[in-house]
Amino acid sequence: MIAIIDYGVGNLYSLSHSLSFLGIENEITREEKAIEQADQVILPGVGAFGDARKRLQETGMDRLVLKKAAEGTPLLGICLGMQLLFEKSYEYGEHKGLSLIPGEICPLKDDLPGDLKVPHIGWNGLKFLRESPLTKYIQEGDSVYYVHSYYAKGVGDALIAVSEYGVEVPGLVQKGNVFGAQFHPEKSGPVGLKILKAFGEVGSC
């Protein structure tokens, strides 16, 4: 069973519906017992990094996420949920992340050519940099749907796939059993469903 963590920030129901469509058992939950017993965990998120980080702390979900990651449970962060996996963010100040993946979350506007808009909204193809369980059903060039104003930098060997938007935007990352998608798989049509299917097949480390 996949536990979709409900900490008050995220597009939970479309994600749950996508998993259910694939026949993958899932539950939207904020119950500690349900998360501890889950075979896999998804950390969603929309909005501002600082607010989401505060909500994680207030609900105790940050401790649970770190515990599950340390136990080898497959963990997938989506959009802001992916950004929370990094060491820090510079969105409206400086905020400490969960430090499960190396790198920092920085404003796109500082690095983009002037003719590109922020937020980055739309479909972009993926360029693979290394193999990952998440890419087993998709092909290089497949397009996914992004909505974001900040992006990861300094990702290093954790980088799986990028999309071009004036700069190379990390689209998929992985460090061991911890995965991240900057785009929204649940809004990315058949390609996104294939990525969620692949995650559903990842076993514990």
Contact map, one row per residue, 1 for C-alpha under 8 A:
1110000000000000000000011110000000000111000000000000000000000000000000000000000000000000000000000000000000000000000000000000000000000000000000000000000000000000000000000000000000000000000000000000000000000
1111000000000000000000011110000000000111110000000000000000000000000000000000000000000000000000000000000000000000000000000000000000000000000000000000000000000000000000000000000000000000000000000000000100000
1111100000000000000000000111100001100111110000000000000000000000000000000000000000000000000000000000000000000000000000000000000000000000000000000000000000000000000000000000000000000000000000000000000000000
0111110000010001000000000111100000000000111100000000000000000000000000000000000000000000000000000000000000000000000000000000000000000000000000000000000000000000000000000000000000000000000000000000000000000
0011111000000000000000000001110000100000111100000000000000001000000000000000000000000000000000000000000000000000000000000000000000000000000000000000000000000000000000000000000000000000000000000000000000000
0001111111010000000000000001110000000000000000000000000000000000000000000000000000000000000000000000000000000000000000000000000000000000000000000000000000000000000000000000000000000000000000000000000000000
0000111111000000000000000000010000000000000000000000001100101000000000000000000000000000000000000000000000000000000000000000000000000000000000000000000000000000000000000000000000000000000000000000000000000
0000011111000000000000000000000000000000000000000000001000000000000000000000000000000000000000000000000000000000000000000000000000000000000000000000000000000000000000000000000000000000000000000000000000000
0000011111100000000000000000000000000000000111100001001000000000000000000000000000000000000000000000000000000000000000000000000000000000000000000000000000000000000000000000000000000000000000000000000000000
0000011111110000000000000000000000000000000111000000000000000000000000000000000000000000000000000000000000000000000000000000000000000000000000000000000000000000000000000000000000000000000000000000000000000
0000000011111110000000000000000000000000000111000000000000000000000000000000000000000000000000000000000000000000000000000000000000000000000000000000000000000000000000000000000000000000000000000000000000000
0001010001111111000000000001000000000000000100000000000000000000000000000000000000000000000000000000000000000000000000000000000000000000000000000000000000000000000000000000000000000000000000000000000000000
0000000000111111100000000000000000000000000000000000000000000000000000000000000000000000000000000000000000000000000000000000000000000000000000000000000000000000000000000000000000000000000000000000000000000
0000000000111111110000000000000000000000000000000000000000000000000000000000000000000000000000000000000000000000000000000000000000000000000000000000000000000000000000000000000000000000010000000000000000000
0000000000111111111000000000000000000000000000000000000000000000000000000000000000000000000000000000000000000000000000000000000000000000000000000000000000000000000000000000000000000000010000000000000000000
0001000000011111111100000111000000000000000000000000000000000000000000000000000000000000000000000000000000000000000000000000000000000000000000000000000000000000000000000000000000000000000000000000000000000
0000000000001111111110000000000000000000000000000000000000000000000000000000000000000000000000000000000000000000000000000000000000000000000000000000000000000000000000000000000000000000000000000000000000000
0000000000000111111111000000000000000000000000000000000000000000000000000000000000000000000000000000000000000000000000000000000000000000000000000000000000000000000000000000000000000000010000001000000000000
0000000000000011111111111100000000000000000000000000000000000000000000000000000000000000000000000000000000000000000000000000000000000000000000000000000000000000000000000000000000000000000000001001100000000
0000000000000001111111111100000000000000000000000000000000000000000000000000000000000000000000000000000000000000000000000000000000000000000000000000000000000000000000000000000000000000000000000000000000000
0000000000000000111111110000000000000000000000000000000000000000000000000000000000000000000000000000000000000000000000000000000000000000000000000000000000000000000000000000000000000000000000000000000000000
0000000000000000011111110000000000000000000000000000000000000000000000000000000000000000000000000000000000000000000000000000000000000000000000000000000000000000000000000000000000000000000000001000100000000
0000000000000000001111111000000000000000000000000000000000000000000000000000000000000000000000000000000000000000000000000000000000000000000000000000000000000000000000000000000000000000000000000000000000000
1100000000000000001111111100000000000000000000000000000000000000000000000000000000000000000000000000000000000000000000000000000000000000000000000000000000000000000000000000000000000000000000000000100100000
1100000000000000001100111110000000000000000000000000000000000000000000000000000000000000000000000000000000000000000000000000000000000000000000000000000000000000000000000000000000000000000000000000000000000
1111000000000001001100011111000000000000000000000000000000000000000000000000000000000000000000000000000000000000000000000000000000000000000000000000000000000000000000000000000000000000000000000000000000000
1111000000000001000000001111100000000000000000000000000000000000000000000000000000000000000000000000000000000000000000000000000000000000000000000000000000000000000000000000000000000000000000000000000000000
0011110000010001000000000111110000000000000000000000000000000000000000000000000000000000000000000000000000000000000000000000000000000000000000000000000000000000000000000000000000000000000000000000000000000
0011110000000000000000000011111001100000000000000000000000000000000000000000000000000000000000000000000000000000000000000000000000000000000000000000000000000000000000000000000000000000000000000000000000000
0000111000000000000000000001111101100000000000000000000000001000000000000000000000000000000000000000000000000000000000000000000000000000000000000000000000000000000000000000000000000000000000000000000000000
0000000000000000000000000000111111100000000000000000000000000000000000000000000000000000000000000000000000000000000000000000000000000000000000000000000000000000000000000000000000000000000000000000000000000
0000000000000000000000000000011111110000000000000000000000000001000000000000000000000000000000000000000000000000000000000000000000000000000000000000000000000000000000000000000000000000000000000000000000000
0000000000000000000000000000001111111000000000000000000000000000000000000000000000000000000000000000000000000000000000000000000000000000000000000000000000000000000000000000000000000000000000000000000000000
0010000000000000000000000000111111111100000000000000000000000000000000000000000000000000000000000000000000000000000000000000000000000000000000000000000000000000000000000000000000000000000000000000000000000
0010100000000000000000000000111111111100100000000000000000000001000000000000000000000000000000000000000000000000000000000000000000000000000000000000000000000000000000000000000000000000000000000000000000000
0000000000000000000000000000000111111100000000000000000000000001000100000000000000000000000000000000000000000000000000000000000000000000000000000000000000000000000000000000000000000000000000000000000000000
0000000000000000000000000000000011111110000000000000000000000000000000000000000000000000000000000000000000000000000000000000000000000000000000000000000000000000000000000000000000000000000000000000000000000
1110000000000000000000000000000001111111100000000000000000000000000000000000000000000000000000000000000000000000000000000000000000000000000000000000000000000000000000000000000000000000000000000000000000000
1110000000000000000000000000000000001111100000000000000000000000000000001100000000000000000000000000000000000000000000000000000000000000000000000000000000000000000000000000000000000000000000000000000000010
1110000000000000000000000000000000000111110000000000000000000000000000001110000000000000000000000000000000000000000000000000000000000000000000000000000000000000000000000000000000000000000000000000000100010
0111100000000000000000000000000000100111111000000000000000000000000100001111000000000000000000000000000000000000000000000000000000000000000000000000000000000000000000000000000000000000000000000000000000000
0111100000000000000000000000000000000001111100000000000000000000000000000011110000000000000000000000000000000000000000000000000000000000000000000000000000000000000000000000000000000000000000000000000000000
0001100000000000000000000000000000000000111110000000000000000000000000000011110011000000000000000000000000000000000000000000000000000000000000000000000000000000000000000000000000000000000000000000000000000
0001100011110000000000000000000000000000011111000000000000000000000000000000111111000000000000000000000000000000000000000000000000000000000000000000000000000000000000000000000000000000000000000000000000000
0000000011100000000000000000000000000000001111100001000000000000000000000000011110000000000000000000000000000000000000000000000000000000000000000000000000000000000000000000000000000000000000000000000000000
0000000011100000000000000000000000000000000111110000000000000000000000000000001110000000000000000000000000000000000000000000000000000000000000000000000000000000000000000000000000000000000000000000000000000
0000000010000000000000000000000000000000000011111011000000000000000000000000000100000000000000000000000000000000000000000000000000000000000000000000000000000000000000000000000000000000000000000000000000000
0000000000000000000000000000000000000000000001111111000000000000000000000000000100000000001000000000000000000000000000000000000000000000000000000000000000000000000000000000000000000000000000000000000000000
0000000000000000000000000000000000000000000000111111100000000000000000000000000100110000101000100000000000000000000000000000000000000000000000000000000000000000000000000000000000000000000000000000000000000
0000000000000000000000000000000000000000000000011111110000000000000000000000000000000000001100100000000000000000000000000000000000000000000000000000000000000000000000000000000000000000000000000000000000000
0000000000000000000000000000000000000000000000111111111000000000000000000000000000000000000000000000000000000000000000000000000000000000000000000000000000000000000000000000000000000000000000000000000000000
0000000010000000000000000000000000000000000010111111111100000000000000000000000000000000000000000000000000000000000000000000000000000000000000000000000000000000000000000000000000000000000000000000000000000
0000000000000000000000000000000000000000000000001111111110000000000000000000000000010000000000001000000000000000000000000000000000000000000000000000000000000000000000000000000000000000000000000000000000000
0000000000000000000000000000000000000000000000000111111111000000000000000000000000000000000000000000000000000000000000000000000000000000000000000000000000000000000000000000000000000000000000000000000000000
0000001110000000000000000000000000000000000000000011111111100000000000000000000000000000000000000000000000000000000000000000000000000000000000000000000000000000000000000000000000000000000000000000000000000
0000001000000000000000000000000000000000000000000001111111111100000000000000000000000000000000000000000000000000000000000000000000000000000000000000000000000000000000000000000000000000000000000000000000000
0000000000000000000000000000000000000000000000000000111111111110000000000000000000000000000000000000000000000000000000000000000000000000000000000000000000000000000000000000000000000000000000000000000000000
0000000000000000000000000000000000000000000000000000011111111000000000000000000000000000000000000000000000000000000000000000000000000000000000000000000000000000000000000000000000000000000000000000000000000
0000001000000000000000000000000000000000000000000000001111111100000000000000000000000000000000000000000000000000000000000000000000000000000000000000000000000000000000000000000000000000000000000000000000000
0000000000000000000000000000000000000000000000000000000111111111000000000000000000000000000000000000000000000000000000000000000000000000000000000000000000000000000000000000000000000000000000000000000000000
0000101000000000000000000000010000000000000000000000000111111111100000000000000000000000000000000000000000000000000000000000000000000000000000000000000000000000000000000000000000000000000000000000000000000
0000000000000000000000000000000000000000000000000000000110111111110000000000000000000000000000000100000000000000000000000000000000000000000000000000000000000000000000000000000000000000000000000000000000000
0000000000000000000000000000000000000000000000000000000010011111111000000000000000000000000000000000000000000000000000000000000000000000000000000000000000000000000000000000000000000000000000000000000000000
0000000000000000000000000000000100110000000000000000000000011111111100000000000000000000000000000000000000000000000000000000000000000000000000000000000000000000000000000000000000000000000000000000000000000
0000000000000000000000000000000000000000000000000000000000001111111110000000000000000000000000000000000000000000000000000000000000000000000000000000000000000000000000000000000000000000000000000000000000000
0000000000000000000000000000000000000000000000000000000000000111111111000000000000000000000000000101000000000000000000000000000000000000000000000000000000000000000000000000000000000000000000000000000000000
0000000000000000000000000000000000000000000000000000000000000011111111100000000000000000000000000000000000000000000000000000000000000000000000000000000000000000000000000000000000000000000000000000000000000
0000000000000000000000000000000000010000100000000000000000000001111111111010000000000000000000000000000000000000000000000000000000000000000000000000000000000000000000000000000000000000000000000000000000000
0000000000000000000000000000000000000000000000000000000000000000111111111110000000000000000000000000000000000000000000000000000000000000000000000000000000000000000000000000000011000000000000000000000000000
0000000000000000000000000000000000000000000000000000000000000000011111111000000000000000000000000000000000000000000000000000000000000000000000000000000000000000000000000000000000000000000000000000000000000
0000000000000000000000000000000000000000000000000000000000000000001111111000000000000000000000000000000000000000000000000000000000000000000000000000000000000000000000000000000000000000000000000000000000001
0000000000000000000000000000000000000000000000000000000000000000000111111100000000000000000000000000000000000000000000000000000000000000000000000000000000000000000000000000000010000000000000000000000000011
0000000000000000000000000000000000000011100000000000000000000000000111111110000000000000000000000000000000000000000000000000000000000000000000000000000000000000000000000000000010000000000000000000000000111
0000000000000000000000000000000000000011100000000000000000000000000010011111000000000000000000000000000000000000000000000000000000000000000000000000000000000000000000000000000011100000000000000000000001111
0000000000000000000000000000000000000001111000000000000000000000000110001111100000000000000000000000000000000000000000000000000000000000000000000000000000000000000000000000000011100000000000000000000000000
0000000000000000000000000000000000000000111000000000000000000000000000000111110001000000000000000000000000000000000000000000000000000000000000000000000000000000000000000000000001111000000000000000001000000
0000000000000000000000000000000000000000011100000000000000000000000000000011111111111000000000000000000000000000000000000000000000000000000000000000000000000000000000000000000000111000000000000000000000000
0000000000000000000000000000000000000000011110000000000000000000000000000001111111100000000000000000000000000000000000000000000000000000000000000000000000000000000000000000000000011111100000000000000000000
0000000000000000000000000000000000000000000111000000000000000000000000000000111111100000000000000000000000000000000000000000000000000000000000000011000000000000000000000000000000011111000000000000000000000
0000000000000000000000000000000000000000000111111000000000000000000000000000111111110000000000000000000000000000000000000000000000000000000000000000000000000000000000000000000000000100000000000000000000000
0000000000000000000000000000000000000000001111000000000000000000000000000000111111111000000000000000000000000000000000000000000000000000000000000000000000000000000000000000000000010000000000000000000000000
0000000000000000000000000000000000000000001100000000000000000000000000000001111111111100000000000000000000000000000000000000000000000000000000000000000000000000000000000000000000111100000000000000000000000
0000000000000000000000000000000000000000000000001000000000000000000000000000111111111100100000001000000010000000000000000000000000000000000000000000001100000000000000000000000000010100000000000000000000000
0000000000000000000000000000000000000000000000001000100000000000000000000000100111111111000000001100000000000000000000000000000000000000000000000000000000000000000000000000000000000000000000000000000000000
0000000000000000000000000000000000000000000000000000000000000000000000000000100011111110000000001111100000000000000000000000000000000000000000000000000000000000000000000000000000010000000000000000000000000
0000000000000000000000000000000000000000000000000000000000000000000000000000000001111111100000001111111110000000000000000000000000000000000000000000000100000000000000000000000000000000000000000000000000000
0000000000000000000000000000000000000000000000000000000000000000000000000000000000011111100000011111111100000000000000000000000000000000000000000000000000000000000000000000000000000000000000000000000000000
0000000000000000000000000000000000000000000000000000000000000000000000000000000000010111110001111110001110000000000000000000000000000000000000000000000000000000000000000000000000000000000000000000000000000
0000000000000000000000000000000000000000000000001000000000000000000000000000000000100111111011111000000111000000000000000000000000000000000000000000000000000000000000000000000000000000000000000000000000000
0000000000000000000000000000000000000000000000000000000000000000000000000000000000000001111111100000000111100000000000000000000000000000000000000000000000000000000000000000000000000000000000000000000000000
0000000000000000000000000000000000000000000000011100000000000000000000000000000000000000111111100000000011100000000000000000000000000000000000000000010000000000000000000000000000000000000000000000000000000
0000000000000000000000000000000000000000000000000100000000000000000000000000000000000000011111000000000000000000000000000000000000000000000000000000000000000000000000000000000000000000000000000000000000000
0000000000000000000000000000000000000000000000000000000000000000000000000000000000000000111111100000000000000000000000000000000000000000000000000000000000000000000000000000000000000000000000000000000000000
0000000000000000000000000000000000000000000000000000000000000000000000000000000000000001111111110000000000000000000000000000000000000000000000000000000000000000000000000000000000000000000000000000000000000
0000000000000000000000000000000000000000000000001100000000000000000000000000000000000001111011111000000000000000000000000000000000000000000000000000000000000000000000000000000000000000000000000000000000000
0000000000000000000000000000000000000000000000000000000000000000000000000000000000000011100001111110000000000000000000000000000000000000000000000000000000000000000000000000000000000000000000000000000000000
0000000000000000000000000000000000000000000000000000100000000000000000000000000000111111100000111110000000000000000000000000000000000000000000000000000000000000000000000000000000000000000000000000000000000
0000000000000000000000000000000000000000000000000000000000000100010000000000000000011111000000011111000000000000000000000000000000000000000000000000000000000000000000000000000000000000000000000000000000000
0000000000000000000000000000000000000000000000000000000000000000000000000000000000001111000000011111110000000000000000000000000000000000000000000000000000000000000000000000000000000000000000000000000000000
0000000000000000000000000000000000000000000000000000000000000000010000000000000000001110000000000111110000000000000000000000000000000000000000000000000000000000000000000000001001000000000000000000000000000
0000000000000000000000000000000000000000000000000000000000000000000000000000000000001110000000000011111000000000000000000000000000000000000000000000000000100100000000000000011001000000000000000000000000000
0000000000000000000000000000000000000000000000000000000000000000000000000000000000000110000000000011111100000000000000000000000000000000000000000000000001110100000000000000000000000000000000000000000000000
0000000000000000000000000000000000000000000000000000000000000000000000000000000000000111000000000000111110000000000000000000000000000000000000000000000111110000000000000000000000000000000000000000000000000
0000000000000000000000000000000000000000000000000000000000000000000000000000000000000111110000000000011111000000000000000000000000000000000000000000000111100000000000000000000000000000000000000000000000000
0000000000000000000000000000000000000000000000000000000000000000000000000000000000100101111000000000001111100000000000000000000000000000000000000000011110000000000000000000000000000000000000000000000000000
0000000000000000000000000000000000000000000000000000000000000000000000000000000000000000111000000000000111110000000000000000000000000000000000000000011110000000000000000000000000000000000000000000000000000
0000000000000000000000000000000000000000000000000000000000000000000000000000000000000000011000000000000011111110000000000000000000000000000000000000111000000000000000000000000000000000000000000000000000000
0000000000000000000000000000000000000000000000000000000000000000000000000000000000000000000000000000000001111111000001000000000000000000000000000000111000000000000000000000000000000000000000000000000000000
0000000000000000000000000000000000000000000000000000000000000000000000000000000000000000000000000000000000111111000011000000000000000000000000000000100000000000000000000000000000000000000000000000000000000
0000000000000000000000000000000000000000000000000000000000000000000000000000000000000000000000000000000000111111000000000000000000000000000000000000000000000000000000000000000000000000000000000000000000000
0000000000000000000000000000000000000000000000000000000000000000000000000000000000000000000000000000000000111111100000000000000000000000000000000000000000000000000001100000000000000000000000000000000000000
0000000000000000000000000000000000000000000000000000000000000000000000000000000000000000000000000000000000011111110100000000000000000000000000000000000000000000000011100000000000000000000000000000000000000
0000000000000000000000000000000000000000000000000000000000000000000000000000000000000000000000000000000000000011111100000000000000000000000000000000000000000000000001000000000000000000000000000000000000000
0000000000000000000000000000000000000000000000000000000000000000000000000000000000000000000000000000000000000001111110000000000000000000000000000000000000000000000000000000000000000000000000000000000000000
0000000000000000000000000000000000000000000000000000000000000000000000000000000000000000000000000000000000000000111110000000000000000000000000000000000000000000000000000000000000000000000000000000000000000
0000000000000000000000000000000000000000000000000000000000000000000000000000000000000000000000000000000000000001111111000000000000000000000000000000000000000000000011000000000000000000000000000000000000000
0000000000000000000000000000000000000000000000000000000000000000000000000000000000000000000000000000000000001000011111110000000000000000000000000000000000000000000000000000000000000000000000000000000000000
0000000000000000000000000000000000000000000000000000000000000000000000000000000000000000000000000000000000011000000111111000000000000000000000000001100000000000000000000000000000000000000000000000000000000
0000000000000000000000000000000000000000000000000000000000000000000000000000000000000000000000000000000000000000000011111000000000000000000000000011100000000000000000000000000000000000000000000000000000000
0000000000000000000000000000000000000000000000000000000000000000000000000000000000000000000000000000000000000000000011111100000000000000000000000111100000000000000010000000000000000000000000000000000000000
0000000000000000000000000000000000000000000000000000000000000000000000000000000000000000000000000000000000000000000001111110000000000000000000001111000000000000000000000000000000000000000000000000000000000
0000000000000000000000000000000000000000000000000000000000000000000000000000000000000000000000000000000000000000000000011111000000000000000000011110000000000000000000000000000000000000000000000000000000000
0000000000000000000000000000000000000000000000000000000000000000000000000000000000000000000000000000000000000000000000001111100000000000000000111100000000000000000000000000000000000000000000000000000000000
0000000000000000000000000000000000000000000000000000000000000000000000000000000000000000000000000000000000000000000000000111110000000000000001111100000000000000001110000000000000000000000000000000000000000
0000000000000000000000000000000000000000000000000000000000000000000000000000000000000000000000000000000000000000000000000011111000000000000111110000000000000000001100000000000000000000000000000000000000000
0000000000000000000000000000000000000000000000000000000000000000000000000000000000000000000000000000000000000000000000000001111100000000000111110000000000000000111000000010000000000000000000000000000000000
0000000000000000000000000000000000000000000000000000000000000000000000000000000000000000000000000000000000000000000000000000111110000000000110000000000000000000111000000000000000000000000000000000000000000
0000000000000000000000000000000000000000000000000000000000000000000000000000000000000000000000000000000000000000000000000000011111100000000100000000000000000001110000000000000000000000000000000000000000000
0000000000000000000000000000000000000000000000000000000000000000000000000000000000000000000000000000000000000000000000000000001111100000000000000000000000000011110000000000000000000000000000000000000000000
0000000000000000000000000000000000000000000000000000000000000000000000000000000000000000000000000000000000000000000000000000000111110000000000000000000000000011100000000000000000000000000000000000000000000
0000000000000000000000000000000000000000000000000000000000000000000000000000000000000000000000000000000000000000000000000000000111111010000000000000000000000001000000000000000000000000000000000000000000000
0000000000000000000000000000000000000000000000000000000000000000000000000000000000000000000000000000000000000000000000000000000001111111000000000000000000000001000000000000010000000000000000000000000000000
0000000000000000000000000000000000000000000000000000000000000000000000000000000000000000000000000000000000000000000000000000000000111111000000000000000000000000000000000000000000000000000000000000011001000
0000000000000000000000000000000000000000000000000000000000000000000000000000000000000000000000000000000000000000000000000000000000011111100000000000000000000000000000000000000000000000000000000011011000000
0000000000000000000000000000000000000000000000000000000000000000000000000000000000000000000000000000000000000000000000000000000000111111111000000000000000000000000000000000000000000000000000000010010000000
0000000000000000000000000000000000000000000000000000000000000000000000000000000000000000000000000000000000000000000000000000000000011111110000000000000000000000000000000000000000000000000000000000010000000
0000000000000000000000000000000000000000000000000000000000000000000000000000000000000000000000000000000000000000000000000000000000000111111000000000000000000000000000000000000000000000000000000110010000000
0000000000000000000000000000000000000000000000000000000000000000000000000000000000000000000000000000000000000000000000000000000000000011111101000000000000000000000000000000000000000000000000100110000000000
0000000000000000000000000000000000000000000000000000000000000000000000000000000000000000000000000000000000000000000000000000000000000010111111000000000000000000000000000000000000000000000000000000000000000
0000000000000000000000000000000000000000000000000000000000000000000000000000000000000000000000000000000000000000000000000000111100000000011111000000000000000000000000000000000000000000000000000000000000000
0000000000000000000000000000000000000000000000000000000000000000000000000000000000000000000000000000000000000000000000000000111000000000001111100000000000000000000000000000000000000000000000000000000000000
0000000000000000000000000000000000000000000000000000000000000000000000000000000000000000000000000000000000000000000000000001110000000000011111110000000000000000000000000000000000000000000000100000000000000
0000000000000000000000000000000000000000000000000000000000000000000000000000000000000000000000000000000000000000000000000011110000000000000011111000000000000000000000000000000000000000000100100000000000000
0000000000000000000000000000000000000000000000000000000000000000000000000000000000000000000000000000000000000000000000000111110000000000000001111100000000000000000000000000000000000011101110110000000000000
0000000000000000000000000000000000000000000000000000000000000000000000000000000000000000000000000000000000000000000000001111000000000000000000111110000000000000000000000000000000000011101100000000000000000
0000000000000000000000000000000000000000000000000000000000000000000000000000000000000000000000000000000000000000000000011111000000000000000000011111000000000000000000000000000000000111000000000000000000000
0000000000000000000000000000000000000000000000000000000000000000000000000000001000000000000000000000000000000000000000111100000000000000000000001111100000000000000000000000000000000011000000000000000000000
0000000000000000000000000000000000000000000000000000000000000000000000000000001000000000000000000000000000000000000001111000000000000000000000000111111000000000000000000000000000000000000000000000000000000
0000000000000000000000000000000000000000000000000000000000000000000000000000000000000000000000000000000000111000000001110000000000000000000000000011111000000000000000000000000000000000000000000000000000000
0000000000000000000000000000000000000000000000000000000000000000000000000000000000000000001000000000000011110000000000000000000000000000000000000001111100000000000000000000000000000000000000000000000000000
0000000000000000000000000000000000000000000000000000000000000000000000000000000000100000000000000000000011110000000000000000000000000000000000000001111110000000000000001100000000000100000000000000000000000
0000000000000000000000000000000000000000000000000000000000000000000000000000000000100100000000000000001111000000000000000000000000000000000000000000011111100000000000001100000000000000000000000000000000000
0000000000000000000000000000000000000000000000000000000000000000000000000000000000000000000000000000001111000000000000000000000000000000000000000000001111100000000000000100000000000000000000000000000000000
0000000000000000000000000000000000000000000000000000000000000000000000000000000000000000000000000000011100000000000000000000000000000000000000000000000111110000000000000000000000000000000000000000000000000
0000000000000000000000000000000000000000000000000000000000000000000000000000000000000000000000000000111100000000000000000000000000000000000000000000000111111110000000000000000000000000000000000000000000000
0000000000000000000000000000000000000000000000000000000000000000000000000000000000000000000000000000011000000000000000000000000000000000000000000000000001111110000000000000000000000000000000000000000000000
0000000000000000000000000000000000000000000000000000000000000000000000000000000000000000000000000000000000000000000000000000000000000000000000000000000000111110000000000000000000000000000000000000000000000
0000000000000000000000000000000000000000000000000000000000000000000000000000000000000000000000000000110000000000000000000000000000000000000000000000000000111111000000000000111000000000000000000000000000000
0000000000000000000000000000000000000000000000000000000000000000000000000000000000000000000000000000000000000000000000000000000011000000000000000000000000111111110000000101110000000000000000000000000000000
0000000000000000000000000000000000000000000000000000000000000000000000000000000000000000000000000000000000000000000000000000000111110000000000000000000000000111110000000111110000000000000000000000000000000
0000000000000000000000000000000000000000000000000000000000000000000000000000000000000000000000000000000000000000000000000000011111000000000000000000000000000011111000000111100000000000000000000000000000000
0000000000000000000000000000000000000000000000000000000000000000000000000000000000000000000000000000000000000000000000000000011110000000000000000000000000000011111100011111000000000000000000000000000000000
0000000000000000000000000000000000000000000000000000000000000000000000000000000000000000000000000000000000000000000000000001111000000000000000000000000000000000111110011110000000000000000000000000000000000
0000000000000000000000000000000000000000000000000000000000000000000000000000000000000000000000000000000000000000000000000001100000000000000000000000000000000000011111111000000000000000000000000000000000000
0000000000000000000000000000000000000000000000000000000000000000000000000000000000000000000000000000000000000001000100010001000000000000000000000000000000000000001111111000000000000000000000000000000000000
0000000000000000000000000000000000000000000000000000000000000000000000000000000000000000000000000000000000000011100100000000000000000000000000000000000000000000000111110000000000000000000000000000000000000
0000000000000000000000000000000000000000000000000000000000000000000000000000000000000000000000000000000000000011000000000000000000000000000000000000000000000000000111111000000000000000000000000000000000000
0000000000000000000000000000000000000000000000000000000000000000000000000000000000000000000000000000000000000000000000000000000000000000000000000000000000000000011111111100000000000000000000000000000000000
0000000000000000000000000000000000000000000000000000000000000000000000000000000000000000000000000000000000000000000000000000000000000000000000000000001100000000011110111110000000000000000000000000000000000
0000000000000000000000000000000000000000000000000000000000000000000000000000000000000000000000000000000000000000000000000000000000000000000000000000001110000011111000011111100000000100000000000000000000000
0000000000000000000000000000000000000000000000000000000000000000000000000000000000000000000000000000000000000000000000000000010000000000000000000000000000000001111000001111100000011110000000000000000000000
0000000000000000000000000000000000000000000000000000000000000000000000000000000000000000000000000000000000000000000000000000000000000000000000000000000000000011110000000111110000111100000000000000000000000
0000000000000000000000000000000000000000000000000000000000000000000000000000000000000000000000000000000000000000000000000000000000000000000000000000000000000111100000000111111000111000000000000000000000000
0000000000000000000000000000000000000000000000000000000000000000000000000000000000000000000000000000100000000000000000000000000000010000000000000000000000000111000000000001111111110000000000000000000000000
0000000000000000000000000000000000000000000000000000000000000000000000000000000000000000000000000001100000000000000000000000000000000000000000000000000000000100000000000000111111100000000000000000000000000
0000000000000000000000000000000000000000000000000000000000000000000000000000000000000000000000000000000000000000000000000000000000000000000000000000000000000000000000000000011111100000000000000000000000001
0000000000000000000000000000000000000000000000000000000000000000000010011110000000000000000000000000000000000000000000000000000000000000000000000000000000000000000000000000011111100000000000000000000000011
0000000000000000000000000000000000000000000000000000000000000000000010000111000000000000000000000001100000000000000000000000000000000000000000000000000000000000000000000000011111110000000000000000000000000
0000000000000000000000000000000000000000000000000000000000000000000000000111100001000000000000000000000000000000000000000000000000000000000000000000000000000000000000000001111111111000000000000000000000000
0000000000000000000000000000000000000000000000000000000000000000000000000001111011101000000000000000000000000000000000000000000000000000000000000000000000000000000000000011110001111100000000000000000000000
0000000000000000000000000000000000000000000000000000000000000000000000000001111001000000000000000000000000000000000000000000000000000000000000000000000000000000000000000011100000111111100000000000000000000
0000000000000000000000000000000000000000000000000000000000000000000000000000011101100000000000000000000000000000000000000000000000000000000000000100001000000000000000000111000000011111000000000000000000000
0000000000000000000000000000000000000000000000000000000000000000000000000000011000000000000000000000000000000000000000000000000000000000000000011110000000000000000000000010000000001111100000000000000000000
0000000000000000000000000000000000000000000000000000000000000000000000000000011000000000000000000000000000000000000000000000000000000000000000011110000000000000000000000000000000001111111100010000000000000
0000000000000000000000000000000000000000000000000000000000000000000000000000010000000000000000000000000000000000000000000000000000000000000000011000000000000000000000000000000000001011111110111011000000000
0000000000000110010000000000000000000000000000000000000000000000000000000000000000000000000000000000000000000000000000000000000000000000000000000000000000000000000000000000000000000001111110011000000000000
0000000000000000000000000000000000000000000000000000000000000000000000000000000000000000000000000000000000000000000000000000000000000000000000011000000000000000000000000000000000000001111110010000000000000
0000000000000000000000000000000000000000000000000000000000000000000000000000000000000000000000000000000000000000000000000000000000000000000000111000000000000000000000000000000000000001111111111000000000000
0000000000000000000000000000000000000000000000000000000000000000000000000000000000000000000000000000000000000000000000000000000000000000000000010000000000000000000000000000000000000000111111111000000000000
0000000000000000000000000000000000000000000000000000000000000000000000000000000000000000000000000000000000000000000000000000000000000000000000000000000000000000000000000000000000000000000111111100000000000
0000000000000000000000000000000000000000000000000000000000000000000000000000000000000000000000000000000000000000000000000000000000000000010001110000000000000000000000000000000000000000100111111110000000000
0000000000000000000000000000000000000000000000000000000000000000000000000000000000000000000000000000000000000000000000000000000000000000000000010000000000000000000000000000000000000001111111111111000000000
0000000000000000011001000000000000000000000000000000000000000000000000000000000000000000000000000000000000000000000000000000000000000000000000000000000000000000000000000000000000000000110111111111100000000
0000000000000000000000000000000000000000000000000000000000000000000000000000000000000000000000000000000000000000000000000000000000000000110000000000000000000000000000000000000000000000000001111111110000000
0000000000000000000000000000000000000000000000000000000000000000000000000000000000000000000000000000000000000000000000000000000000000110110000000000000000000000000000000000000000000000100000111111111000000
0000000000000000001000000000000000000000000000000000000000000000000000000000000000000000000000000000000000000000000000000000000000000100000000000000000000000000000000000000000000000000100000011111111100000
0000000000000000001001010000000000000000000000000000000000000000000000000000000000000000000000000000000000000000000000000000000000000000000000000000000000000000000000000000000000000000000000001111111110000
0000000000000000000000000000000000000000000000000000000000000000000000000000000000000000000000000000000000000000000000000000000000001111100000000000000000000000000000000000000000000000000000000111111111000
0000000000000000000000000000000000000000000000000000000000000000000000000001000000000000000000000000000000000000000000000000000000001100000000000000000000000000000000000000000000000000000000000011111111000
0100000000000000000000010000000000000001000000000000000000000000000000000000000000000000000000000000000000000000000000000000000000000000000000000000000000000000000000000000000000000000000000000001111111000
0000000000000000000000000000000000000000000000000000000000000000000000000000000000000000000000000000000000000000000000000000000000000000000000000000000000000000000000000000000000000000000000000000111111100
0000000000000000000000000000000000000000000000000000000000000000000000000100000000000000000000000000000000000000000000000000000000001000000000000000000000000000000000000000000000000000000000000000011111110
0000000000000000000000000000000000000000000000000000000000000000000000001100000000000000000000000000000000000000000000000000000000000000000000000000000000000000000000000000000000000000000000000000000011111
0000000000000000000000000000000000000011000000000000000000000000000000011100000000000000000000000000000000000000000000000000000000000000000000000000000000000000000000000000000010000000000000000000000001111
0000000000000000000000000000000000000000000000000000000000000000000000111100000000000000000000000000000000000000000000000000000000000000000000000000000000000000000000000000000110000000000000000000000000111
